Amino acid sequence: MKLLTKLTLFITLSKLAIVLLFVLMLPAIVEMIAFEYTNFYLREQQKKVMHIIAKNGIDYYLQGDNSFGSYTMLKEEYIALEPVDRPFVRDTIETSERIVEMDTLDYRLLTHSFRIGQKHYLLEIGKKTSTISQYNKPLQRIASYVLVVLILITLVIDLIYTRFLLKPLGLIIESKLLNRKFPFNEDSQAVKTSTSDFQYLDQSLSSLMNQIHEAFEKEREFTANASHELMTPISILQNKIENLLGEADVSEIVQQRLIEMHRTLNRLKKIVNSLLLISRIDNAQFAKSDQVMAAELFSDIMEDIGHRLEEKEIRFSLEVSAVMLVNSNRDLLFQLFYNLINNAIKYNTFRGNILISDSLVNGVYTIHVKDTGPGIPASDLPSVFNRFKRFNATDGSGFGLGLSIVRSIANYLDLTIEADSEPGAGTTFSITFNSFIFSDKV
């Protein structure tokens, strides 16, 4: 999963968690706010009453009576004032029951004691609790709507900022990893970003690619030079052995040894030639301007290698459409499929089958080379194209360079090659072409 996707999921889920938590806590929060506001309201009412008493005297309320009481029409609020024997220790605000005209009601009460002259008085100001909570649900609904809107706004802002913040990382991945092909011949441009972490990552990847490119260049140069240098002594040794074989006084045992040495030199020469071919491919010494008819290419290959089918009585099937492969190199394609078919013959079973077919799926053209050999173990598939990697070579033949050459050719011609194998059921190599044209020619 991409980093941007993970961050998007985290931001979205975290916002949802906040919404859920707030919704669960909202009733308690609204109720607490309502009661706090009621407490404030009662204190303000107390200040007004005390201000009136201080200005007009206690008789403004008592008017000659011992006590005073008043309440609204719906009994939502009431005020009581009466003398007491001794003052309360402190003022209180609490929820308590009061009887008003034979009705027992719950009020939020403020109790305040004060003294005027030698008399102590008790002031009670109450607000019915049912009126306090009557706006709770509408407030909760409004608060929920506001929260959802704010969450959506912050979510959009977070996603836009996250995408903007991670844009340099996407450019680094696209320019340094996705759109770069080994051996990294082209110079990479630094990604513009003000984030120091991304700058360090970009510089590190560029430095690493430069090191890989330098190491590859040294290896390629060494392979080419070593291969060229080896060809001269190999040719000299072959000539000397051939001359010794022509001597009349050479014994039969010596001739046998010389023949074995000559065979070994031939094998060494084939290895060197293979390494030289890989070096030439890596150095881009082949043009990519040929137009190759797929069916004709396989016909030419089978003319060279078809006689080997008779040794194992292998049945060969060719099911290729009339397709022209463009922007390619005929010699390299010949070598690529020659090596694949040669392996299909070499490692096939007696009276096995080889099928060469093609497919076109969603505009992607692929040629498949399938055999009925013993297959390749799944553990060996990732390294099957490595140099000097041999598989199923029970007869001791092969140098492990055939598939390495195939991969080098595929990389050079911008082809995609995949190996699929099941032990005991055979192996299929699939080569995908980016440039091809269907033709009416056969």
C-alpha positions as CSV (number, residue, x, y, z in Angstrom):
1,M,0.0,0.0,0.0
2,K,1.3,3.4,-0.9
3,L,2.3,5.9,1.8
4,L,-0.2,8.4,0.5
5,T,-3.0,5.8,0.8
6,K,-1.9,4.9,4.3
7,L,-1.9,8.6,5.4
8,T,-5.3,9.1,3.8
9,L,-6.7,6.1,5.7
10,F,-5.2,7.3,8.9
11,I,-6.4,10.8,8.6
12,T,-9.9,9.7,7.6
13,L,-10.2,7.1,10.4
14,S,-8.8,9.5,13.0
15,K,-11.4,12.1,12.0
16,L,-14.1,9.5,12.3
17,A,-12.8,8.4,15.7
18,I,-12.9,12.1,16.8
19,V,-16.5,12.4,15.6
20,L,-17.6,9.2,17.3
21,L,-15.9,10.2,20.6
22,F,-17.5,13.7,20.4
23,V,-20.9,12.3,19.6
24,L,-20.7,10.0,22.6
25,M,-19.5,12.8,24.9
26,L,-21.8,15.5,23.5
27,P,-24.8,14.9,25.8
28,A,-22.7,15.2,28.9
29,I,-20.9,18.2,27.5
30,V,-24.1,20.0,26.5
31,E,-25.7,19.3,29.9
32,M,-22.6,20.5,31.7
33,I,-22.6,23.7,29.7
34,A,-26.3,24.2,30.3
35,F,-25.9,23.9,34.1
36,E,-22.9,26.1,34.1
37,Y,-24.8,28.7,32.2
38,T,-27.7,28.3,34.7
39,N,-25.3,28.8,37.6
40,F,-24.0,32.0,35.9
41,Y,-27.6,33.2,35.3
42,L,-28.6,32.6,39.0
43,R,-25.6,34.5,40.2
44,E,-26.5,37.4,38.0
45,Q,-30.0,37.4,39.4
46,Q,-28.6,37.3,42.9
47,K,-26.5,40.4,42.1
48,K,-29.6,42.2,40.8
49,V,-31.6,41.4,43.9
50,M,-28.9,42.5,46.2
51,H,-28.4,45.7,44.3
52,I,-32.1,46.5,44.6
53,I,-32.1,45.7,48.3
54,A,-29.0,47.9,48.8
55,K,-30.7,50.7,46.9
56,N,-34.3,50.5,48.1
57,G,-34.1,48.5,51.3
58,I,-35.4,45.1,52.3
59,D,-38.9,46.4,52.5
60,Y,-39.0,46.7,48.7
61,Y,-39.6,43.0,48.7
62,L,-41.1,42.3,52.1
63,Q,-43.5,45.2,52.1
64,G,-44.3,44.6,55.8
65,D,-44.5,40.8,55.5
66,N,-42.2,38.4,57.2
67,S,-41.2,36.7,53.9
68,F,-41.4,37.2,50.1
69,G,-42.0,34.7,47.3
70,S,-42.6,35.1,43.6
71,Y,-42.6,32.8,40.6
72,T,-43.3,32.9,36.9
73,M,-46.6,31.8,35.4
74,L,-45.3,28.4,34.4
75,K,-43.3,28.1,37.6
76,E,-40.0,28.0,35.6
77,E,-38.3,30.4,37.9
78,Y,-39.0,31.6,41.4
79,I,-37.4,33.8,44.1
80,A,-37.9,33.5,47.9
81,L,-36.7,35.8,50.6
82,E,-37.2,35.1,54.3
83,P,-35.5,35.9,57.7
84,V,-33.5,33.2,59.4
85,D,-32.1,32.7,62.9
86,R,-28.6,32.3,61.8
87,P,-26.7,32.7,58.5
88,F,-25.6,29.9,56.3
89,V,-21.9,29.1,56.4
90,R,-21.5,29.6,52.6
91,D,-23.6,30.2,49.5
92,T,-24.5,27.1,47.5
93,I,-25.9,26.2,44.1
94,E,-27.5,22.7,43.9
95,T,-30.4,20.8,42.5
96,S,-33.2,20.4,45.0
97,E,-36.9,19.9,45.2
98,R,-39.4,22.6,46.1
99,I,-43.1,22.6,46.6
100,V,-44.9,25.4,44.7
101,E,-48.7,25.5,44.9
102,M,-48.9,21.8,45.9
103,D,-46.5,20.8,43.0
104,T,-43.2,19.2,43.8
105,L,-40.7,20.5,41.3
106,D,-36.9,20.1,40.7
107,Y,-35.0,23.4,40.7
108,R,-31.5,24.5,40.3
109,L,-31.2,26.6,43.5
110,L,-28.9,29.4,44.5
111,T,-28.9,29.9,48.2
112,H,-27.5,33.1,49.6
113,S,-27.5,34.4,53.2
114,F,-27.0,38.0,54.2
115,R,-27.5,40.4,57.1
116,I,-29.3,43.7,57.3
117,G,-28.9,45.4,60.7
118,Q,-29.3,42.7,63.3
119,K,-31.4,40.4,61.2
120,H,-30.3,37.6,58.9
121,Y,-32.1,36.8,55.7
122,L,-32.0,33.8,53.3
123,L,-32.3,34.4,49.6
124,E,-33.3,31.6,47.2
125,I,-33.3,31.9,43.4
126,G,-34.4,28.8,41.5
127,K,-34.7,27.7,37.9
128,K,-36.6,24.6,37.0
129,T,-34.3,21.8,35.7
130,S,-36.7,20.8,33.0
131,T,-36.3,24.2,31.4
132,I,-32.6,23.9,31.6
133,S,-32.5,20.7,29.6
134,Q,-35.2,21.6,27.0
135,Y,-32.6,22.9,24.6
136,N,-30.1,20.1,25.1
137,K,-31.2,18.0,22.1
138,P,-31.3,20.9,19.6
139,L,-27.9,22.1,20.9
140,Q,-26.6,18.6,20.5
141,R,-27.9,18.4,16.9
142,I,-26.5,21.8,16.0
143,A,-23.1,21.0,17.5
144,S,-23.1,17.6,15.7
145,Y,-23.7,19.4,12.3
146,V,-21.1,22.0,13.0
147,L,-18.6,19.3,14.0
148,V,-19.2,17.2,10.9
149,V,-18.8,20.3,8.7
150,L,-15.6,21.2,10.4
151,I,-14.3,17.7,10.2
152,L,-15.0,17.5,6.5
153,I,-13.3,20.9,5.9
154,T,-10.2,19.8,8.0
155,L,-10.2,16.4,6.2
156,V,-10.1,18.0,2.8
157,I,-7.4,20.5,3.9
158,D,-5.4,17.6,5.4
159,L,-5.7,15.5,2.3
160,I,-4.7,18.4,0.0
161,Y,-1.8,19.3,2.3
162,T,-0.7,15.7,2.6
163,R,-0.8,15.2,-1.2
164,F,1.2,18.5,-1.6
165,L,3.7,17.5,1.1
166,L,4.3,14.0,-0.4
167,K,4.4,15.2,-4.0
168,P,8.3,15.4,-4.0
169,L,8.4,11.8,-2.7
170,G,6.2,10.7,-5.7
171,L,8.5,12.6,-8.0
172,I,11.6,10.9,-6.5
173,I,10.0,7.4,-6.9
174,E,8.9,8.2,-10.5
175,S,12.2,9.8,-11.6
176,K,14.7,7.7,-9.7
177,L,13.0,4.3,-9.6
178,L,10.0,3.7,-11.9
179,N,11.4,5.5,-15.0
180,R,15.0,4.5,-14.6
181,K,16.5,1.5,-16.4
182,F,19.6,-0.3,-15.5
183,P,22.5,0.5,-16.0
184,F,21.4,4.2,-15.3
185,N,23.2,5.8,-18.2
186,E,21.3,9.0,-18.2
187,D,21.9,11.8,-15.6
188,S,19.1,12.2,-13.1
189,Q,17.8,15.7,-12.2
190,A,17.4,16.7,-8.6
191,V,13.8,16.9,-7.4
192,K,12.9,20.4,-6.2
193,T,11.7,20.3,-2.6
194,S,12.1,22.3,0.6
195,T,11.8,19.2,2.8
196,S,15.2,18.2,4.0
197,D,14.3,14.5,4.4
198,F,13.2,14.3,0.8
199,Q,16.4,16.2,-0.3
200,Y,18.5,13.7,1.5
201,L,16.6,10.7,0.1
202,D,16.9,12.2,-3.5
203,Q,20.6,12.8,-3.1
204,S,21.2,9.4,-1.6
205,L,19.4,7.6,-4.4
206,S,21.3,9.6,-7.0
207,S,24.6,8.8,-5.3
208,L,23.7,5.1,-5.0
209,M,22.7,4.9,-8.7
210,N,25.9,6.6,-9.7
211,Q,27.9,4.1,-7.7
212,I,26.0,1.2,-9.3
213,H,26.5,2.7,-12.7
214,E,30.3,3.1,-12.1
215,A,30.5,-0.5,-10.8
216,F,28.6,-1.8,-13.8
217,E,30.8,0.1,-16.2
218,K,33.9,-1.3,-14.6
219,E,32.5,-4.8,-14.7
220,R,31.4,-4.4,-18.4
221,E,34.8,-3.0,-19.3
222,F,36.6,-5.8,-17.5
223,T,34.4,-8.5,-19.2
224,A,35.0,-7.0,-22.7
225,N,38.7,-6.6,-22.2
226,A,39.2,-10.0,-20.6
227,S,37.1,-11.7,-23.3
228,H,39.1,-10.0,-26.1
229,E,42.4,-10.8,-24.4
230,L,41.4,-14.5,-23.9
231,M,40.5,-15.1,-27.5
232,T,44.2,-14.7,-28.7
233,P,45.7,-17.4,-26.4
234,I,42.8,-19.7,-26.9
235,S,43.2,-19.5,-30.7
236,I,47.0,-20.0,-30.4
237,L,46.4,-23.1,-28.1
238,Q,43.8,-24.5,-30.6
239,N,46.3,-24.1,-33.5
240,K,49.1,-25.8,-31.6
241,I,46.8,-28.7,-30.5
242,E,45.6,-29.1,-34.1
243,N,49.2,-29.2,-35.3
244,L,50.2,-31.8,-32.7
245,L,47.2,-33.9,-33.8
246,G,48.6,-33.8,-37.3
247,E,52.0,-35.2,-36.2
248,A,52.5,-38.8,-37.3
249,D,54.5,-39.9,-34.2
250,V,51.9,-38.9,-31.7
251,S,50.7,-41.9,-29.7
252,E,47.0,-42.8,-29.4
253,I,46.9,-41.9,-25.7
254,V,48.4,-38.5,-26.4
255,Q,46.0,-37.9,-29.2
256,Q,43.1,-38.7,-26.8
257,R,44.4,-36.2,-24.4
258,L,44.9,-33.6,-27.1
259,I,41.3,-34.2,-28.3
260,E,40.0,-33.6,-24.7
261,M,42.1,-30.4,-24.4
262,H,40.7,-29.3,-27.8
263,R,37.2,-29.9,-26.6
264,T,37.8,-28.0,-23.4
265,L,39.2,-25.1,-25.4
266,N,36.1,-25.1,-27.6
267,R,34.0,-24.9,-24.5
268,L,36.1,-22.0,-23.2
269,K,35.8,-20.3,-26.6
270,K,32.0,-20.5,-26.5
271,I,32.0,-19.0,-23.0
272,V,34.2,-16.1,-24.1
273,N,32.1,-15.6,-27.2
274,S,28.9,-15.5,-25.0
275,L,30.5,-13.0,-22.7
276,L,31.6,-10.9,-25.7
277,L,28.0,-11.0,-27.0
278,I,26.7,-9.8,-23.6
279,S,29.3,-7.1,-23.5
280,R,28.3,-5.9,-27.0
281,I,24.6,-5.9,-26.1
282,D,25.4,-3.9,-22.9
283,N,27.4,-1.4,-24.9
284,A,24.5,-0.9,-27.3
285,Q,26.4,-2.0,-30.4
286,F,23.4,-3.3,-32.2
287,A,20.8,-1.2,-34.1
288,K,17.1,-1.4,-33.3
289,S,15.6,-0.6,-36.7
290,D,14.7,-4.1,-38.2
291,Q,11.3,-5.3,-39.0
292,V,11.0,-9.0,-38.3
293,M,8.2,-11.4,-39.3
294,A,7.7,-13.7,-36.3
295,A,6.8,-16.8,-38.3
296,E,9.8,-16.4,-40.7
297,L,12.1,-15.9,-37.7
298,F,11.0,-19.2,-36.1
299,S,11.3,-21.0,-39.5
300,D,14.9,-19.9,-39.8
301,I,15.6,-21.0,-36.2
302,M,14.1,-24.4,-36.8
303,E,16.2,-24.9,-40.0
304,D,19.3,-24.6,-37.8
305,I,18.2,-26.5,-34.8
306,G,15.3,-28.7,-36.0
307,H,17.5,-31.8,-36.5
308,R,17.9,-32.0,-32.7
309,L,14.2,-32.7,-32.2
310,E,14.7,-36.2,-33.8
311,E,17.1,-37.2,-31.1
312,K,14.4,-37.1,-28.4
313,E,11.5,-37.6,-30.8
314,I,10.1,-34.2,-29.6
315,R,7.0,-32.9,-31.3
316,F,7.3,-29.2,-32.3
317,S,4.2,-26.9,-32.7
318,L,4.2,-23.4,-34.0
319,E,1.1,-21.3,-33.5
320,V,2.2,-17.7,-34.3
321,S,0.0,-15.1,-35.9
322,A,1.1,-13.0,-38.9
323,V,2.8,-10.4,-36.8
324,M,5.7,-8.1,-37.7
325,L,8.0,-7.1,-34.9
326,V,9.3,-3.5,-35.4
327,N,12.0,-1.4,-33.9
328,S,14.0,-4.5,-33.2
329,N,17.1,-6.4,-34.3
330,R,16.8,-9.6,-36.2
331,D,20.1,-11.1,-35.1
332,L,19.4,-10.5,-31.5
333,L,15.8,-11.9,-31.7
334,F,17.2,-14.9,-33.5
335,Q,19.7,-15.5,-30.7
336,L,17.1,-14.9,-28.0
337,F,14.6,-17.5,-29.3
338,Y,17.4,-19.8,-30.4
339,N,18.6,-20.1,-26.8
340,L,15.1,-20.6,-25.5
341,I,14.2,-23.3,-28.0
342,N,17.7,-24.9,-27.5
343,N,17.0,-25.1,-23.7
344,A,13.5,-26.5,-24.4
345,I,15.0,-29.3,-26.5
346,K,18.0,-29.9,-24.2
347,Y,15.9,-30.2,-21.0
348,N,12.8,-31.8,-22.4
349,T,11.7,-35.3,-21.8
350,F,11.8,-38.1,-24.4
351,R,8.9,-37.7,-26.8
352,G,8.0,-34.4,-25.2
353,N,6.4,-31.4,-26.7
354,I,7.5,-27.8,-27.5
355,L,4.8,-25.3,-28.3
356,I,5.4,-21.8,-29.5
357,S,2.3,-19.6,-29.4
358,D,1.3,-16.0,-29.1
359,S,-1.4,-13.9,-27.5
360,L,-2.8,-10.4,-27.7
361,V,-4.5,-9.3,-24.4
362,N,-5.5,-5.6,-24.0
363,G,-3.1,-4.5,-26.7
364,V,-0.2,-6.5,-25.2
365,Y,1.5,-8.9,-27.6
366,T,3.3,-11.9,-26.1
367,I,5.1,-14.9,-27.5
368,H,5.2,-18.0,-25.3
369,V,7.8,-20.8,-25.5
370,K,6.5,-23.9,-23.6
371,D,8.1,-27.3,-23.1
372,T,7.2,-30.4,-21.2
373,G,10.5,-30.8,-19.4
374,P,11.0,-31.5,-15.7
375,G,10.5,-27.8,-14.8
376,I,12.4,-25.4,-12.6
377,P,12.0,-25.4,-8.8
378,A,10.2,-22.3,-7.5
379,S,13.2,-21.4,-5.4
380,D,15.4,-21.2,-8.6
381,L,13.0,-19.1,-10.7
382,P,14.1,-15.6,-9.3
383,S,17.7,-16.4,-10.3
384,V,17.2,-18.3,-13.5
385,F,18.5,-15.5,-15.7
386,N,21.7,-15.0,-13.7
387,R,25.0,-15.6,-15.3
388,F,26.5,-19.1,-14.8
389,K,23.2,-20.3,-13.2
390,R,22.5,-23.8,-14.4
391,F,19.3,-25.7,-13.9
392,N,18.3,-29.3,-14.8
393,A,21.8,-29.8,-16.2
394,T,21.9,-33.5,-15.3
395,D,24.0,-34.3,-18.3
396,G,26.7,-31.8,-17.3
397,S,26.2,-29.7,-20.4
398,G,25.7,-25.9,-20.6
399,F,27.6,-23.0,-19.2
400,G,24.7,-21.1,-17.5
401,L,25.0,-18.2,-20.0
402,G,22.1,-18.9,-22.4
403,L,19.4,-17.3,-20.3
404,S,21.7,-14.5,-19.2
405,I,22.1,-13.6,-22.9
406,V,18.3,-13.9,-23.3
407,R,17.8,-11.4,-20.5
408,S,20.4,-9.0,-21.8
409,I,18.8,-9.1,-25.3
410,A,15.3,-8.5,-23.7
411,N,16.5,-5.6,-21.7
412,Y,18.3,-4.0,-24.7
413,L,15.2,-4.4,-27.0
414,D,12.8,-3.2,-24.3
415,L,11.1,-6.5,-24.0
416,T,9.6,-8.1,-20.9
417,I,10.5,-11.7,-20.2
418,E,9.0,-13.9,-17.5
419,A,9.5,-17.6,-16.6
420,D,6.7,-19.7,-15.2
421,S,7.4,-23.3,-14.3
422,E,5.9,-26.2,-12.4
423,P,8.2,-29.1,-11.4
424,G,7.2,-32.1,-13.4
425,A,4.9,-30.2,-15.8
426,G,7.4,-28.1,-17.8
427,T,8.4,-24.5,-18.2
428,T,7.0,-21.5,-20.1
429,F,9.0,-18.4,-21.1
430,S,6.8,-15.4,-22.1
431,I,8.3,-12.5,-24.0
432,T,6.2,-9.3,-24.3
433,F,6.7,-6.9,-27.2
434,N,5.9,-3.2,-27.0
435,S,6.3,-2.6,-30.8
436,F,4.5,-4.9,-33.3
437,I,2.2,-4.7,-36.3
438,F,-0.3,-7.2,-37.5
439,S,0.4,-8.0,-41.1
440,D,-1.6,-9.8,-43.9
441,K,1.7,-11.3,-45.1
442,V,2.5,-14.8,-44.3
